[in-house]
Amino acid sequence: MSRSTTLFEQARAVIPGGVNSPVRAFKAVGGTPPFIARARDHRIVDVDGRVFVDLVSSWGAVIAGHAHPAIVRAAQDAAVKGSSFGAPTEAEVRLAEEIVARVPAVDKVRVCNSGTEATMHALRVARGATGRDLVIKFDGNYHGAHDSLLVGAGSGLATLAIPGSPGVPEATAALTRVVPYNDLEAVEAVLKAEGQDVAAIILEPVAGNMGCVPPAPGFLEGLRSLCDDHGVVLIFDEVMTGFRLARGGAQERFGVTPDLTCMGKVVGGGFPMAAFGGRADLMDQVAPVGSVYQAGTLSGNPVAVAAGHAALQLLDEVAYARLEAIGERIEDGLVDAVRYHGCSFSRVGSMFTVFFRDTPPTNFEEAKQCDLEAFKRFFHAALAAGIYLPCSQFEACFFAYTLDEGDDLARVVDGLEQALVAAAG
């Protein structure tokens, strides 16, 4: 019996399902998840000594590679001075200045501890600023595990075929309107009927929680216009896309500026940290300036702040050009095989998905038409070839900018091509 299998059995006795996040459990694909012992650059090593090329990258957080020396050094230097103060630090100011300089929509920013917190707080700000209660979200977009948005979500809910979640009060769920992604007419219909009660529209500007699904041409621009017409706060959930798709995230890449932005993953440099920010008049609704309350004992944790700041400083024009070039090589290397096997490929920058349907989906209903049994075969064939993929058809792949070092990029293309053959049965 492998060490991972032994650990998984031990974990199941003391942790629900043996994992601390459902998407790690391999329930959708079968088998036992490898328990990771260490990682460096774009490679991870499990407790049994198996080495994998990592296309999960901590679900997008690790963009500069695992254990990057500059990030490790920054975290170590901060940790020896103290792990938590519950008081302001200069490092928080420097990080906030860096975020404001990069993200078009952000005049002021508040850091917190997770993407779930960031979206939860952003919704509270929108409701507090508008005095309205309703929220519009998109089917298949996942915005964290808090009550207001745990309906019509992708990610683990889609992977495990859970449409919502027990424990979310009906009265809370009733404040959320769910419409199809990339469907402006559906949004317009809700606003026409209930626009005076809608506080916010929240979305992933590039969906990553039903696989990588880009916005249709004009979709983001249309949402911006509708929000302006109806006095609705437009929130971009850039927990995945922020600082990954461009220096200023998806909003820079697509040229559409939201009112509030939620950030996570990359912004923490691999440590638990997130942020939300936006227009000064909206952010000044937040206590202690305004009356919208938000707080956190570990918000602005000095170790996480140091790691996040170091990560952002690594992400210059050269890094983004390198990420784009790696993505192009993967796409170019796979496109013929993907098409031959009746699949489709979708990529935006350093996010991509092989979909087991003949055309890339544009919304969650189309994503759910994928052949999930074929994806299982694809996943395990890739794992056997030493390529670590997200264990769900409904999760995007992410890679670090170190992937073009050595022969691992060619190994990814060749391994995924062979996995497509195995998936065909």
N, C-alpha and C positions, 0 to 999 in steps of 0.2 A: 504494500500500500504506500502511495506517495505521501510525502510530508504534508503537501497541500490538502490531500484528502483527510489525513488525520486531524489537521488543524480545523478543517471545515466541520468535521464531526464534533470536535470539542467546542467550536464556536456556536454551533446550533443548540448546544445545551444551555448557553448563557446569553446569547444574542439572538433576537428574533430573526429566523431564517439564516442565521450565521453571518450576517453582514450588517453594516451600519448605514447602508443605503441600498434600496431594493435593486437598483440597476446593476449591482455587482454580483448578484446571486446566480447568474447563468440559468435562471428558471426558464427563460424563453428559448434558450438554445440547448439546454440539457448539459449534464456534466458537472464537474467541480471547478470552481474558479481557482486559478493559481494564486497563492499567497505570495506577495512580493516582498523580497528581502532587501533589495537595493536597486538603485538606478543611476545612470549617468548618461548625459546627452539624450539621445533618442532611444536608448536601450534600457529595458528593465530585466531584472534577474529574479526568478522566484526561489522559494525556499528549497526546491529540488535541484537548483543549479541551472535550470533552463533559461536561455537568453532569448528575449523577444524584441523585435523592432516595434516600438510603441506608437500606435496610431490612435490611442485614446488620449494620451498626454494629460492625464488627470482631468478628463472631460473638458479639455481646452485650456486649462490653467497654465500648463508648462509649455510656453512658446519658445523659450531660449534654451530648452533642454533641461533635463533633470540635473540637479546639483551644480548649476552654473557657478563657477568660482566667485564671480562678483556678487551674486545673490547670497551665496553661502557666507561670504566674508561680511557682507553688510548685516546679515542676521546675527552672526556670531558677535560682531562688534557691538550691536545693540543689546544682545542678551546679557553680556557680561556687565552692562551698566544697570540692568534691572529689567525684568520681564513684563512688569505692569505697574503703573503708577496711579491710575485713576485721576490723572491730572494732565494738563496740556503739555505738549513738547514742541520744540522747534521743528522736529522732523515732520510732524503733522502739517505744519505750515508749508514746508518745502514740497511735500507730496501734493497738497491741495493746489499749490501754484502750478505744479507740473500738469495736473489733470485739467485745470482751467485753461492752461496754455494750449493743450492738445485738442480738447473736445469742443466743437463749435457751439453746442447748446448750453455749455456749463459756464455760468458766471460765478456761482458759489457751489460748494460741495460739502457733504457731510459723510464721513466714513462710518461703516458699521462692520458686521462680522460675516455676513453671508449674502448671496444673491436673493435668498428668500426674504431676508430683512430689508434689502434695498428696495425690492418691488413693493413690499408691504408698506414701507414708509412713504414711498413715492405716491401710492394710492391715497394714503392719509393726507398728504399735502394737497393733492388734487381735490379731494373732497372738502378739506378745510377751506381752501382758497375759493372754491366755487359755491359752496353751500349745497351741493348736490350729492346724491347717493349712488346713482347707477354707474356701472362700468361696462364698457364693451371690450371683450377680448375675442381672440380668434381660435377656432377649433384646432387643436393640435399644437398650440403654443403653450409652453410650460413656463410659469413664472414663479416657481418655488412652491413650497409645501405649506402655504398659509391659506386660511379658510376662504378668503375673498376670491381667490383665483384657482382653486383646486377643482375646477369644473371644466370639462371640455379640453383637458390638458393632454399634452403628448408625453414624451420622456417615459419614465417608469410606469405611469398609468397606462400608456398605450402598450408598452411592452408586456405588461401583466394583464392586459385586457380589463382594466378597472376604469369604468366610465367617469367616476368621480371618487368620492371617498366617504364612507361612513364616518360620522363624527363632525361633519360640516353641517351646521344647522340649516334647515330649509330657508329660514328667513335671511340668512347670509347669502346662500346661493341664489336666492331670488333677486338679489341686487346686481347680478352679473348677466349680461346678455352675450351669448356666444354666437358668432357668425363665421362663415367660411373664410379662410385665408385667401387673399388675393381677390376678394369679391367686394368691390366698392359699392355696388348696387345694394347689397345686403346691409352694409353700414349705413348708407343713405336712408334706407327704409326705417331702420331703428331710430335714427336721428329725426326723421320726419315725424315719427309717432311719439317719441319720448325725449327728444333732444333737450328740452328744458330741464330734464332731470338727470342728464348724463354728465358726470364729472370728468371722465377720462376715457380715452381709448388707449389701451396698452397692447403692444405687440413686439415680437421679435422681428426686427427689420429684415433679417435673413433668418428664416426658421432653422433651428438645429435640432429640435426635439420631436420632429417627425421625419428625421433625416434632413439633409441639407436641401432646403426649398427656398429659392430666391424670390424676392418680390417681383411681380409682373411689372412690365414697363408702365409707368404712370401710377402705380398703386400707392407708393409712399407719398408722392406728390398730391394725389387725390385725397388721401387721409389728412394731409396738412391743410388743404383747402377746406375740407368739411369741418375740421376742428375750428378753424378760424371763423367759419360762417356761423357755427353754433355755440361759440364760447366754450369749447371743450378742450381740456388739457391733453395734449398728445405726449404719450410716454413711450420712449424706445427702451425696451429691455435689451441692453447690450451686454448682459452678463457673459454671453458667449462671444459676441462680435466685437465688443469694446477692446480696442488696442490690438486686436487680432487681424481685422480686415484692412485696417489702415491706421495711421497715427492717431486719427480722431475717430476711429471706429466706422461702423456702417454709415452713420450720418455724413461723414466726410466722403466716403466712397460713393454714395448715391446722391449727395448734394441736397439732402432734405434735413432740416433742423427741427427737432422736437422741442417741446417745452421742458420736459424732464427726461433725464437719462439715468438708467440703472446700470451699474458696472460691477463686475466681479471677476473671478477666475484670474485672468492675466494681471489685473490691477494689484493682486496680492502677492505676485511672484511665487505662487505655490503655497502660500500661507493663508489661513482663514481670514480674509478681509474682503470687503466690498464697499461700494459707495453709491450714493445717489446725489444728483445735482441738477441744476437747471438755471432758468432765469432768476435774476436777483430778487424780483418781486415775489416769486413763488417760494424761493428758498428762505426769504425773510419771514415767511409764515411759520417757520420752525422755531420752537423754543430754544434759547431764551429770548430771542427777538420777538417772535410771534407766539401764538397760542397753540399751535399744532405740536403736540408733545412727541418727542423721540429721544431715546436715551439708550445707553449700553455700557455696562461696567468695563468691558474690554474693547469698546470702540476706540480706534486709534492706538491699538496695542503697539508699543514701540518696535517690537521685533518684526511684526507683520508690515508695519509702515516702512521700515528700513528695507525689507525684502522687496516690497512693491515698488518703492522708489528706484531701487537698483534695477529691477526688471524693466521699468519704463525707460530708463536711461539707455538700456541696451537696444531699444527699438527705434532705430533711425531709418533713413531712407534705404540704406544698404540692406538692413534686415528685412524690410518689407519687400524689396525687389527679390531678395533671395527666397522668401516664402512663396512669392508668386511664381518664380521660376521652377521651384520644386513642384508646386501644384500643376503647372503646365506639363512637366515631364511625366507625372503620374497619369494625368488625363490623356496625354498623347500616347502613352504607352499602353493604355488599357482600352481606348475607345473602340478599336476594331474588335477585340475579344468580347467586350461588353455587348456590342451590337450583334455579333455573331450568335451569342447565347441568349438573345432575346431580352436582354436587360437594358438598363439605361444608367447614365452617369450624370451627376449634378455636382458642380463645384463653384464655390465663390472664394477666391483667395486660398487660404490654407484650411478650408473646410470642404469636405466632399462626402458623397455617399454613392455606393453602387446600389441601385434599386432593382429589385427583382420583378419588374414590369417593363413593358416595351417602350414607354415614354416616361420622362421624369415627371413626378407628380407636381401639381401646382397647389394642392390643398390636402388636408388630412384624409378626406374620403378617398382620394386617389391613392394616397400613400398606403391606406389600409387594403388596397387591392393587390399589394405585392404578394408574391409566393413566399410565405414565411418558412415553409419546409425547405425550400431551396436555399433560403438565407442561412438556415441552420447548417446545412451541408457546407456552404461557402465559409461560414465562420469557423467551423472545426477544421476544415482543410487549411485555412489560413493559419490557424493556431498551430497546427502540426508543422507548418512550414516556418514557424518562428515569427509570425506576424500577429500582433495583439490588436484586435479590432474591438470596437464597442459591441457588446453582446446583445444587440438589438438592431433590427432593421430600422427602427425609429430613432436612431441616434447618429449624429454626424461623426465622421472621422476628423481628427485633428493631428497635425504634426508639428514638430519643432524645426527651427531653422538650421539645426545641425544635421538634418536627414541627408543632405547632399555630401556629407563627409564619408569617404570610403566607398564601399560597394553596396551599402544598405539601401540606397534608393533603387538601384537595379534589382536588388533582392525583393523589395516591395512589389515592384511591377511584375516581376516574374512569378512571385508567390501568389499574388492576387489573380494573375491570369490562370495559373494552375488550379486555384481554388474555384474559379468559374467553371472549369472543366469538371471538377468534382461535384459542384452544385448541380450540374446538368444531369447527374446520375448516370 
